[in-house]
Amino acid sequence: MITLSFPLYLQFNSNDTEERQAQEKLKEDLWNIHFSIYGRGSTMYRTNELYELIFQGIPDSLRNELWLIFSGAIHEKAANINIYQKLVHESSLVKTDHDSTNDEIERDLYRALPDQKAYQHESGISALRRLLRAYACHNTDVGYCQAMNIIGGVLLLYMNEEDAFWTLAALCERLLPDYYNTKVVGALIDQGVFSDYCNAYLPDLYDKLKGIGIAACISLSWFLTLFICVLPFESALYVIDIFFYDGIKVLFQLALTILKENQERLLKCHDDGDAIMILTSYLDDLTDENINANDKEKKIVHLIKQSYMNYNSISEDDINRLRLKHRLKVVQTMAESILQSAAKNTLKYTLFTEYEIKDLFYVFKDASRISLTEATDPKKLAYETYRVGRDEYLVLCKYLSPWFIGEHPDDLAKRLFDVFSISTNSNVIDFINFIRLWNILLNGDFRDKLKLLFIAHMDEGKRREKAITTLLEPTTLLSISTTIDKKKQAESTMTAEKDSSVLEPQEEEAIKLKSSQLPLMNQTEFIHLCKSMYNLMTSDVDDENLFRALTTSSTILFKTGEMCKPYRRLEVDNKNIEQTDNEWTLSFEQFEAAMNAETSIVTWFELSSHRQSLEHRIHNYNQDFLR
């Protein structure tokens, strides 16, 4: 049975001075008077007197109750009785060694609030671990993200564990939407909103900060951690108190006030280092202790009041309107980043140009189906999260594949899908495998296309999986480059010569060996292969010659399979593999030799991918789907 923690300050706050205890008692008395007049709990009235009480700081003993009410988390808790206990149990069953989320949580536990005594002790660390793991289990779309350890650490200091959990949930899901995910989309959007407010209220300072390159990023750490990481801890608590009561506008108001207070010095700074030093020094001096009248502007309470006096016109409706404006910009920027990542990381697998990869990625992304969980998976590159199912893939084949022809184009397309979906999932194909397939279809040489057809007609998934590795190894790209080189005459001749000179005799032998390692094909599989080739080529203008060539080569291969039975038997026996005497089998080398003997077949494969340019294919897709 797991024992949940009470507010940690009760256990680790034994060094309070008598003066501070007296101040806390006075605050409690004032709050109790207010409760007696205006009510207590979620039904209490919002009054000007309540603002004044919050400005002076909520007493430690009431933070649990009031943070739960002000954040609205009290309602989620009431609607989900005992859910936290179940989540703690479920999350404890996950093996940390095999779970990247729990690994990340474990790394960040001791970084949360290292100066707080509660997190220098195992009981505090254990409570924070349970909280973060439970939330990751509760909200799998978000999981665990940066700054959650800091926010969760503060909540546990003043709230019991279950209340801290529901308050963290309210913060991540409602109060600061989209802030806490791997891409911190919400925080990036609010950066843009804050820049707009700076430009509107502090135009000269905005131009200065923009000029030295920190106008947009200066608020990120402030908002993401509710000022906890930049203010003295006791001062940050005042900010959290008023934030839970009045929402996101508090952060914008306070950030603008901090800049306004330092405007004169910031306008004189020379670079971003000077600006950061000025702001850091100012924020470090913002304490809640009694100070001299001359330093009155540095008082955190005074600063919060000033923020309301100067910028109270900022409303949540106004913020949401600006968020809509900047969301599009952030999404477009992220899309461009994903595009660059896709191009950079797939160039090594293909001979497409960067421009062609980007065009293919746009089309693939448009056809893909992706969940929020997959989109924020930290274990994957951004472009790897986009996948297409079988139906979407067939649509792409219709527009983009040079082999989607004949009376039954779906048959071969589905076989190719099965080959390249092995490494992801039987029902989806990711962009890496998609681009590899299209690289062979459009850039591959005759031999690689034959090998692709040969592998695609193996009925067993395990045999295909073993065979496909020989097609996707870097050596394959070398053979593909010869085809590309022929198209690009001047540079290609030199490149082809260079490529051939790179291969040592033992490397050439290794490539031959890899081809011979392809599994043998049985008679039924070969019949399906012949049908696919007939379907591909009978729609050609030269279909009579192709039909004759296919008939000749397939007849020879049928006889070859029959003639090789006894020899295959001896060879198989030497390898201690059981095989019946009458089993018809064919090797890839035999298939390749027969196809090579027919010039019209070789010519068809070499020209099939060039009958319509990739650009034209993509243009046709965009016309029909992206109007």
C-alpha positions as CSV (number, residue, x, y, z in Angstrom):
1,M,0.0,0.0,0.0
2,I,1.5,3.3,-1.1
3,T,1.2,6.2,1.4
4,L,0.6,9.5,-0.3
5,S,2.3,12.6,1.0
6,F,0.9,15.6,2.8
7,P,2.1,19.1,1.9
8,L,5.9,18.8,2.2
9,Y,6.4,22.2,3.9
10,L,4.8,20.7,7.0
11,Q,7.7,18.3,7.3
12,F,10.6,20.4,6.0
13,N,9.8,23.9,7.2
14,S,11.0,23.8,10.8
15,N,13.3,26.8,10.6
16,D,10.6,29.4,10.4
17,T,11.4,32.4,12.6
18,E,8.9,33.7,15.1
19,E,8.4,36.8,13.0
20,R,7.5,34.8,9.9
21,Q,5.1,32.6,12.0
22,A,3.4,35.8,13.3
23,Q,3.0,37.1,9.7
24,E,1.5,33.8,8.6
25,K,-0.9,33.9,11.5
26,L,-2.0,37.4,10.6
27,K,-2.6,36.4,7.0
28,E,-4.7,33.5,8.2
29,D,-6.8,35.7,10.4
30,L,-7.5,38.1,7.5
31,W,-8.5,35.3,5.2
32,N,-10.8,33.8,7.9
33,I,-12.5,37.2,8.3
34,H,-13.0,37.3,4.5
35,F,-14.4,33.8,4.4
36,S,-16.9,34.7,7.1
37,I,-18.2,37.5,5.0
38,Y,-18.0,36.2,1.4
39,G,-18.1,32.5,1.9
40,R,-15.6,29.7,1.5
41,G,-14.9,27.1,-1.2
42,S,-15.7,27.1,-4.9
43,T,-18.8,29.3,-4.3
44,M,-17.0,32.3,-2.7
45,Y,-17.4,35.6,-4.4
46,R,-14.7,37.4,-6.5
47,T,-14.2,40.8,-4.8
48,N,-11.7,43.6,-4.7
49,E,-10.9,42.6,-1.2
50,L,-9.9,39.2,-2.4
51,Y,-7.4,40.7,-4.8
52,E,-5.8,42.6,-2.0
53,L,-5.5,39.5,0.1
54,I,-3.9,37.6,-2.8
55,F,-1.5,40.5,-3.5
56,Q,-0.2,40.1,0.1
57,G,0.4,36.4,-0.4
58,I,-1.7,33.4,0.5
59,P,-0.6,31.8,3.8
60,D,1.1,28.4,3.5
61,S,-1.7,26.7,5.4
62,L,-4.4,27.8,2.9
63,R,-2.5,27.4,-0.4
64,N,-3.6,23.8,-0.8
65,E,-7.3,24.8,-0.5
66,L,-7.1,28.0,-2.5
67,W,-4.9,26.8,-5.4
68,L,-7.2,23.8,-5.9
69,I,-10.2,26.2,-6.0
70,F,-8.7,29.0,-8.1
71,S,-7.3,26.6,-10.7
72,G,-10.6,24.8,-11.1
73,A,-8.9,21.5,-10.3
74,I,-11.3,20.9,-7.4
75,H,-13.9,20.0,-10.0
76,E,-11.7,17.5,-11.9
77,K,-10.8,15.9,-8.5
78,A,-14.5,15.6,-7.5
79,A,-15.3,14.0,-10.8
80,N,-12.5,11.4,-10.6
81,I,-12.6,10.0,-7.1
82,N,-9.6,7.6,-6.3
83,I,-8.3,7.9,-9.9
84,Y,-4.9,9.2,-8.6
85,Q,-4.4,6.2,-6.4
86,K,-5.1,3.9,-9.4
87,L,-2.7,5.9,-11.6
88,V,0.1,5.7,-9.0
89,H,-0.4,1.9,-8.9
90,E,-0.4,1.6,-12.7
91,S,2.6,3.8,-13.2
92,S,4.6,1.8,-10.6
93,L,4.1,-1.4,-12.7
94,V,6.0,0.1,-15.6
95,K,9.6,-1.1,-15.8
96,T,11.7,2.1,-15.7
97,D,14.6,0.5,-17.5
98,H,12.5,0.0,-20.6
99,D,10.5,3.2,-20.5
100,S,12.0,6.4,-21.9
101,T,9.4,8.6,-20.1
102,N,10.3,7.2,-16.7
103,D,14.0,7.5,-17.5
104,E,13.5,11.2,-18.3
105,I,11.6,11.7,-15.1
106,E,14.2,10.0,-13.1
107,R,16.9,12.2,-14.5
108,D,15.0,15.4,-13.7
109,L,13.9,14.5,-10.2
110,Y,17.0,16.0,-8.5
111,R,17.0,19.0,-10.8
112,A,13.6,20.2,-9.8
113,L,14.2,22.5,-6.8
114,P,17.6,21.5,-5.4
115,D,17.7,24.3,-2.9
116,Q,14.5,23.1,-1.2
117,K,15.1,20.7,1.8
118,A,12.1,18.6,0.7
119,Y,14.0,17.5,-2.4
120,Q,17.2,16.8,-0.6
121,H,15.3,13.9,1.1
122,E,14.0,10.7,-0.4
123,S,10.4,11.2,0.8
124,G,10.2,14.4,-1.2
125,I,11.8,12.8,-4.3
126,S,9.5,9.8,-4.0
127,A,6.4,12.0,-3.9
128,L,7.6,14.0,-7.0
129,R,8.4,10.7,-8.8
130,R,4.9,9.4,-8.1
131,L,3.2,12.6,-9.2
132,L,5.1,12.9,-12.5
133,R,4.8,9.2,-13.4
134,A,1.1,9.2,-12.6
135,Y,0.5,12.2,-14.8
136,A,2.5,10.7,-17.7
137,C,0.2,7.6,-17.3
138,H,-2.9,9.8,-17.1
139,N,-2.2,11.9,-20.1
140,T,-0.3,9.8,-22.6
141,D,-0.6,12.5,-25.3
142,V,1.6,14.8,-23.2
143,G,3.5,12.3,-21.0
144,Y,6.4,14.1,-19.3
145,C,7.9,17.3,-20.6
146,Q,10.4,19.9,-19.5
147,A,9.5,22.2,-16.6
148,M,6.9,19.8,-15.2
149,N,9.3,18.7,-12.5
150,I,9.7,22.3,-11.4
151,I,5.9,23.0,-11.4
152,G,5.2,19.7,-9.7
153,G,7.8,20.3,-7.1
154,V,6.3,23.6,-6.1
155,L,2.8,22.1,-5.9
156,L,3.9,19.3,-3.7
157,L,5.4,21.7,-1.2
158,Y,2.0,23.2,-0.4
159,M,-0.5,20.6,-1.5
160,N,-1.2,17.0,-0.7
161,E,-0.2,14.6,-3.4
162,E,-3.6,14.0,-5.0
163,D,-4.5,17.7,-5.0
164,A,-1.1,18.5,-6.6
165,F,-1.8,16.0,-9.3
166,W,-5.2,17.5,-10.3
167,T,-3.7,21.0,-10.1
168,L,-0.9,20.0,-12.4
169,A,-3.4,18.5,-14.8
170,A,-5.4,21.8,-14.8
171,L,-2.3,23.7,-15.5
172,C,-1.1,21.5,-18.4
173,E,-4.5,21.0,-20.0
174,R,-6.4,24.3,-19.4
175,L,-4.5,27.1,-17.9
176,L,-1.4,26.8,-20.1
177,P,-2.7,24.8,-23.1
178,D,0.0,23.1,-25.3
179,Y,2.8,24.5,-23.1
180,Y,4.0,21.2,-21.8
181,N,4.8,18.9,-24.8
182,T,8.0,18.1,-26.6
183,K,7.5,21.0,-29.0
184,V,6.2,23.6,-26.4
185,V,3.8,24.8,-29.0
186,G,1.8,26.9,-26.6
187,A,4.8,28.7,-25.2
188,L,6.1,29.5,-28.7
189,I,2.7,30.9,-29.6
190,D,2.6,33.0,-26.4
191,Q,6.1,34.3,-27.3
192,G,4.6,35.8,-30.4
193,V,1.7,37.2,-28.4
194,F,4.1,38.8,-25.9
195,S,6.1,40.3,-28.8
196,D,2.9,41.9,-30.0
197,Y,2.2,43.4,-26.6
198,C,5.8,44.6,-26.3
199,N,5.5,46.3,-29.7
200,A,2.2,47.9,-28.7
201,Y,3.1,49.1,-25.1
202,L,6.9,49.5,-25.3
203,P,7.7,50.1,-29.0
204,D,11.2,51.6,-28.5
205,L,12.3,48.8,-26.2
206,Y,10.8,46.2,-28.5
207,D,12.8,47.5,-31.5
208,K,16.0,47.5,-29.3
209,L,15.4,43.9,-28.0
210,K,14.5,42.7,-31.5
211,G,17.7,44.2,-32.8
212,I,19.9,42.3,-30.4
213,G,17.9,39.1,-31.0
214,I,16.1,38.4,-27.7
215,A,12.7,40.0,-28.1
216,A,10.9,36.8,-28.9
217,C,12.8,34.4,-26.6
218,I,13.1,36.5,-23.4
219,S,9.7,35.4,-22.0
220,L,10.0,31.6,-22.7
221,S,11.6,30.5,-19.4
222,W,9.5,33.1,-17.5
223,F,6.2,31.7,-18.7
224,L,7.1,28.0,-18.9
225,T,8.1,27.9,-15.2
226,L,5.7,30.6,-13.9
227,F,8.7,32.7,-13.0
228,I,9.9,30.1,-10.5
229,C,13.4,29.8,-12.2
230,V,14.0,33.5,-12.5
231,L,12.6,35.0,-9.2
232,P,13.6,34.3,-5.6
233,F,11.4,31.4,-4.5
234,E,9.3,33.3,-2.0
235,S,8.6,36.0,-4.6
236,A,7.7,33.4,-7.2
237,L,5.0,32.1,-4.9
238,Y,3.2,35.5,-5.0
239,V,3.1,35.2,-8.8
240,I,1.7,31.6,-8.6
241,D,-0.9,32.8,-6.1
242,I,-2.3,35.5,-8.4
243,F,-1.8,33.4,-11.6
244,F,-4.1,30.6,-10.3
245,Y,-6.7,33.3,-9.5
246,D,-6.5,35.5,-12.6
247,G,-5.0,33.3,-15.3
248,I,-2.6,33.8,-18.2
249,K,-3.0,37.6,-18.3
250,V,-1.0,37.8,-15.1
251,L,2.1,36.5,-16.8
252,F,1.9,39.0,-19.7
253,Q,1.2,41.9,-17.3
254,L,4.1,41.0,-15.1
255,A,6.6,40.4,-17.9
256,L,5.7,43.8,-19.5
257,T,6.1,45.5,-16.1
258,I,9.5,44.0,-15.6
259,L,10.6,45.3,-19.0
260,K,9.1,48.7,-18.3
261,E,10.9,48.9,-15.0
262,N,14.2,48.3,-16.7
263,Q,13.5,50.1,-20.0
264,E,16.1,52.9,-19.5
265,R,19.0,50.5,-18.8
266,L,17.9,48.1,-21.5
267,L,17.9,50.8,-24.2
268,K,21.5,51.4,-23.4
269,C,22.7,47.8,-23.6
270,H,24.9,46.7,-26.5
271,D,24.1,43.1,-26.9
272,D,22.0,40.2,-25.7
273,G,24.4,39.4,-22.9
274,D,24.0,42.9,-21.4
275,A,20.2,42.7,-21.6
276,I,20.1,39.3,-19.9
277,M,22.5,40.5,-17.1
278,I,20.3,43.6,-16.4
279,L,17.1,41.5,-16.2
280,T,18.8,38.7,-14.1
281,S,20.2,41.2,-11.6
282,Y,16.8,42.9,-11.3
283,L,14.8,39.7,-10.9
284,D,17.3,38.3,-8.3
285,D,16.7,41.4,-6.1
286,L,12.9,41.1,-6.1
287,T,12.3,39.7,-2.6
288,D,9.3,39.8,-0.4
289,E,11.3,41.0,2.6
290,N,10.9,44.4,4.2
291,I,13.0,46.9,2.3
292,N,13.8,50.6,2.3
293,A,11.5,53.1,0.7
294,N,14.2,53.9,-1.9
295,D,14.0,50.3,-3.1
296,K,10.2,50.2,-3.2
297,E,10.1,49.5,-6.9
298,K,11.8,46.2,-6.4
299,K,9.2,44.9,-4.0
300,I,7.4,41.9,-5.6
301,V,4.0,42.9,-4.2
302,H,4.5,46.4,-5.5
303,L,5.5,45.0,-8.9
304,I,2.4,42.9,-9.2
305,K,0.2,45.9,-8.3
306,Q,2.0,48.0,-10.9
307,S,1.3,45.3,-13.5
308,Y,-2.4,45.6,-12.8
309,M,-2.3,49.4,-12.8
310,N,-0.4,49.6,-16.1
311,Y,-1.7,46.7,-18.1
312,N,-5.0,45.6,-16.7
313,S,-6.6,46.2,-20.1
314,I,-5.0,43.0,-21.3
315,S,-7.8,40.4,-21.3
316,E,-8.0,36.7,-21.8
317,D,-10.2,37.2,-24.9
318,D,-7.6,39.5,-26.4
319,I,-4.8,37.0,-25.7
320,N,-6.8,34.2,-27.3
321,R,-7.4,36.4,-30.4
322,L,-3.7,37.0,-30.7
323,R,-3.0,33.3,-30.1
324,L,-5.0,32.4,-33.2
325,K,-2.9,34.7,-35.2
326,H,0.4,33.3,-34.0
327,R,-0.6,29.7,-34.0
328,L,-0.6,29.6,-37.8
329,K,2.9,31.1,-37.9
330,V,4.2,28.6,-35.3
331,V,2.7,25.7,-37.1
332,Q,4.1,26.9,-40.5
333,T,7.6,27.3,-38.9
334,M,7.4,23.8,-37.4
335,A,6.2,22.4,-40.7
336,E,9.2,23.9,-42.4
337,S,11.5,22.5,-39.8
338,I,10.0,19.0,-40.3
339,L,10.5,19.4,-44.0
340,Q,14.1,20.3,-43.7
341,S,14.6,17.4,-41.3
342,A,12.9,15.0,-43.7
343,A,15.1,16.2,-46.6
344,K,18.3,16.1,-44.6
345,N,17.8,12.7,-43.1
346,T,16.5,10.8,-46.2
347,L,19.0,12.1,-48.7
348,K,21.3,9.3,-47.6
349,Y,18.7,6.7,-48.5
350,T,17.9,7.9,-52.0
351,L,19.2,9.7,-55.1
352,F,16.3,12.2,-55.1
353,T,17.3,15.9,-54.9
354,E,16.4,17.8,-51.8
355,Y,13.7,19.6,-53.7
356,E,12.1,16.3,-54.9
357,I,12.2,14.9,-51.3
358,K,10.4,17.9,-50.0
359,D,7.7,17.7,-52.7
360,L,7.2,14.0,-51.9
361,F,7.1,14.7,-48.2
362,Y,4.3,17.3,-48.7
363,V,2.2,14.8,-50.6
364,F,2.9,12.0,-48.1
365,K,2.1,14.3,-45.1
366,D,-1.1,15.3,-46.8
367,A,-2.2,11.7,-47.1
368,S,-1.0,10.6,-43.7
369,R,-3.0,10.0,-40.5
370,I,-1.2,11.0,-37.3
371,S,-2.2,11.2,-33.6
372,L,-1.1,13.7,-31.0
373,T,0.7,10.9,-29.2
374,E,2.8,10.0,-32.2
375,A,3.4,13.6,-33.1
376,T,5.1,14.3,-29.8
377,D,7.0,11.0,-29.5
378,P,10.5,12.1,-28.4
379,K,12.0,8.8,-29.5
380,K,11.3,9.7,-33.2
381,L,12.4,12.3,-35.6
382,A,9.5,14.6,-36.5
383,Y,9.0,13.3,-40.0
384,E,9.1,9.7,-38.9
385,T,5.7,10.1,-37.1
386,Y,3.9,10.5,-40.4
387,R,2.5,7.3,-41.8
388,V,0.0,6.2,-44.4
389,G,-2.4,3.2,-44.3
390,R,-3.0,0.9,-47.2
391,D,-5.9,2.9,-48.6
392,E,-4.0,6.2,-48.6
393,Y,-0.9,4.5,-50.0
394,L,-3.0,3.2,-53.0
395,V,-4.1,6.7,-53.7
396,L,-0.5,7.9,-53.7
397,C,0.4,5.0,-56.1
398,K,-2.3,6.0,-58.5
399,Y,-0.8,9.4,-58.9
400,L,2.9,8.9,-58.2
401,S,3.9,5.3,-59.2
402,P,5.1,4.4,-62.7
403,W,4.0,0.8,-62.0
404,F,0.3,1.7,-61.2
405,I,-0.8,0.6,-64.7
406,G,-2.6,-2.3,-66.4
407,E,-5.9,-3.9,-65.7
408,H,-5.2,-4.8,-62.1
409,P,-2.7,-2.1,-60.8
410,D,-3.8,-2.6,-57.1
411,D,-2.4,-6.2,-57.0
412,L,1.3,-5.2,-57.4
413,A,0.9,-2.0,-55.4
414,K,-0.4,-4.0,-52.4
415,R,2.5,-6.5,-52.7
416,L,5.0,-3.6,-52.6
417,F,3.2,-2.1,-49.6
418,D,3.6,-5.4,-47.8
419,V,7.3,-5.5,-48.5
420,F,8.0,-2.0,-47.2
421,S,5.6,-2.0,-44.2
422,I,7.4,-4.8,-42.5
423,S,9.7,-2.6,-40.4
424,T,6.8,-0.4,-39.1
425,N,3.5,-2.1,-38.9
426,S,1.6,-4.5,-41.1
427,N,-1.0,-1.8,-41.9
428,V,1.1,1.4,-42.3
429,I,4.2,2.6,-44.1
430,D,6.4,5.4,-42.8
431,F,8.1,8.1,-44.9
432,I,11.5,6.5,-44.8
433,N,10.2,3.3,-46.3
434,F,8.0,5.2,-48.7
435,I,10.9,7.2,-50.0
436,R,13.1,4.1,-50.4
437,L,10.4,2.3,-52.4
438,W,9.9,5.3,-54.7
439,N,13.7,5.7,-55.1
440,I,13.8,2.2,-56.6
441,L,10.7,2.8,-58.8
442,L,12.0,6.1,-60.2
443,N,15.8,6.0,-59.8
444,G,16.6,2.3,-59.6
445,D,18.4,0.4,-62.3
446,F,17.1,-2.7,-64.1
447,R,18.6,-5.1,-61.6
448,D,17.2,-3.5,-58.5
449,K,13.7,-3.3,-60.1
450,L,13.9,-7.0,-60.9
451,K,15.0,-7.7,-57.3
452,L,12.1,-5.6,-56.0
453,L,9.6,-7.6,-58.1
454,F,11.2,-10.9,-57.1
455,I,11.0,-10.1,-53.3
456,A,7.5,-8.7,-53.6
457,H,6.1,-12.0,-54.8
458,M,7.4,-14.0,-51.9
459,D,4.4,-15.0,-49.9
460,E,6.0,-15.4,-46.5
461,G,6.6,-12.3,-44.5
462,K,9.8,-13.6,-42.9
463,R,11.4,-14.4,-46.3
464,R,10.5,-11.0,-47.6
465,E,11.9,-9.3,-44.4
466,K,15.2,-11.2,-44.8
467,A,15.4,-10.5,-48.5
468,I,14.5,-6.8,-48.4
469,T,17.7,-6.0,-46.4
470,T,19.8,-6.9,-49.4
471,L,17.8,-4.3,-51.4
472,L,18.1,-1.4,-48.9
473,E,21.8,-1.7,-48.0
474,P,24.1,1.2,-49.1
475,T,25.6,-1.0,-51.9
476,T,22.3,-0.8,-53.7
477,L,22.6,3.0,-54.0
478,L,25.8,2.5,-55.9
479,S,24.0,0.5,-58.6
480,I,21.2,3.1,-58.7
481,S,23.7,5.9,-59.2
482,T,24.7,4.4,-62.5
483,T,21.2,4.9,-63.8
484,I,21.1,8.5,-62.6
485,D,24.5,9.1,-64.0
486,K,23.4,8.0,-67.5
487,K,20.7,10.7,-67.3
488,K,23.1,13.4,-66.3
489,Q,25.7,12.9,-68.9
490,A,28.6,15.4,-68.2
491,E,28.8,15.0,-64.4
492,S,27.6,11.4,-64.5
493,T,30.3,9.9,-66.6
494,M,32.9,11.1,-64.0
495,T,30.7,10.0,-61.1
496,A,30.2,6.5,-62.6
497,E,33.9,6.1,-63.1
498,K,34.6,7.3,-59.6
499,D,32.0,4.9,-58.2
500,S,33.4,1.9,-60.1
501,S,36.9,2.7,-59.0
502,V,35.8,2.7,-55.3
503,L,34.9,-1.0,-55.4
504,E,37.6,-3.4,-54.5
505,P,37.4,-7.0,-55.9
506,Q,36.3,-8.3,-52.5
507,E,33.5,-5.7,-52.3
508,E,32.2,-6.7,-55.8
509,E,32.2,-10.3,-54.6
510,A,30.3,-9.3,-51.5
511,I,27.6,-7.7,-53.6
512,K,27.2,-10.8,-55.7
513,L,27.0,-12.9,-52.5
514,K,24.2,-10.7,-51.2
515,S,22.1,-11.3,-54.3
516,S,22.6,-15.0,-54.1
517,Q,21.4,-14.9,-50.5
518,L,17.9,-14.1,-51.7
519,P,15.4,-16.9,-50.9
520,L,14.4,-19.3,-53.7
521,M,11.0,-18.7,-55.3
522,N,8.5,-21.5,-55.6
523,Q,6.3,-22.2,-58.7
524,T,3.2,-20.5,-57.3
525,E,5.1,-17.4,-56.5
526,F,6.7,-17.3,-59.9
527,I,3.3,-17.6,-61.6
528,H,2.1,-14.5,-59.6
529,L,5.3,-12.7,-60.6
530,C,4.7,-13.5,-64.3
531,K,1.1,-12.2,-64.0
532,S,2.3,-8.9,-62.5
533,M,4.9,-8.4,-65.3
534,Y,2.2,-9.1,-67.9
535,N,-0.1,-6.6,-66.3
536,L,2.7,-4.0,-66.2
537,M,3.7,-4.4,-69.8
538,T,0.6,-5.3,-71.8
539,S,-0.6,-1.6,-71.7
540,D,2.5,-0.5,-73.5
541,V,2.5,0.6,-77.2
542,D,5.0,-2.1,-77.9
543,D,3.0,-4.7,-76.0
544,E,3.3,-7.3,-78.8
545,N,7.1,-7.5,-78.6
546,L,6.9,-7.4,-74.8
547,F,4.3,-10.2,-74.7
548,R,6.5,-12.3,-76.9
549,A,9.6,-11.6,-74.8
550,L,7.7,-12.4,-71.6
551,T,6.4,-15.6,-73.0
552,T,9.8,-16.7,-74.1
553,S,11.6,-15.8,-70.9
554,S,8.9,-17.3,-68.6
555,T,8.8,-20.5,-70.6
556,I,12.6,-20.8,-70.2
557,L,12.3,-20.2,-66.5
558,F,9.6,-22.8,-66.0
559,K,11.8,-25.4,-67.7
560,T,14.8,-24.2,-65.6
561,G,12.9,-24.7,-62.4
562,E,12.0,-28.3,-63.6
563,M,15.5,-29.1,-64.7
564,C,17.2,-27.9,-61.5
565,K,15.1,-30.2,-59.2
566,P,17.7,-32.9,-58.6
567,Y,20.6,-30.6,-58.4
568,R,18.7,-28.4,-56.0
569,R,18.0,-31.5,-53.9
570,L,21.7,-32.3,-53.5
571,E,22.5,-28.7,-52.7
572,V,19.8,-28.5,-50.1
573,D,20.8,-31.8,-48.6
574,N,24.4,-30.5,-48.1
575,K,22.8,-27.6,-46.2
576,N,20.8,-30.0,-44.1
577,I,17.5,-28.4,-45.3
578,E,14.5,-30.7,-45.8
579,Q,13.0,-30.3,-49.3
580,T,10.9,-32.7,-51.4
581,D,12.2,-34.1,-54.7
582,N,9.4,-32.5,-56.7
583,E,9.6,-29.0,-55.4
584,W,10.0,-26.5,-58.2
585,T,12.3,-23.6,-57.3
586,L,13.9,-20.6,-59.0
587,S,16.8,-18.4,-57.9
588,F,17.0,-14.7,-58.5
589,E,20.2,-15.1,-60.6
590,Q,18.2,-17.4,-63.0
591,F,15.4,-14.9,-63.2
592,E,17.7,-12.0,-63.8
593,A,19.6,-13.8,-66.5
594,A,16.4,-14.7,-68.4
595,M,15.1,-11.1,-68.2
596,N,18.5,-9.7,-69.3
597,A,18.4,-11.8,-72.4
598,E,15.3,-9.9,-73.6
599,T,16.2,-6.4,-74.8
600,S,12.6,-5.2,-75.0
601,I,12.1,-6.0,-71.3
602,V,15.3,-4.3,-70.3
603,T,14.3,-1.2,-72.3
604,W,10.8,-1.1,-70.8
605,F,12.2,-1.1,-67.2
606,E,14.7,1.6,-68.0
607,L,12.2,3.9,-69.6
608,S,9.1,3.2,-67.5
609,S,10.1,5.6,-64.8
610,H,10.8,8.4,-67.2
611,R,7.6,8.5,-69.2
612,Q,6.2,11.1,-66.8
613,S,8.3,13.3,-64.6
614,L,7.9,13.2,-60.8
615,E,7.1,16.9,-60.9
616,H,4.2,16.3,-63.2
617,R,2.9,13.4,-61.1
618,I,3.0,15.5,-58.0
619,H,1.3,18.4,-59.9
620,N,-1.6,16.1,-60.8
621,Y,-2.0,15.0,-57.2
622,N,-2.0,18.5,-55.9
623,Q,-4.6,19.6,-58.5
624,D,-7.0,16.9,-57.3
625,F,-6.4,17.0,-53.5
626,L,-4.9,20.4,-52.5
627,R,-7.2,22.8,-54.2
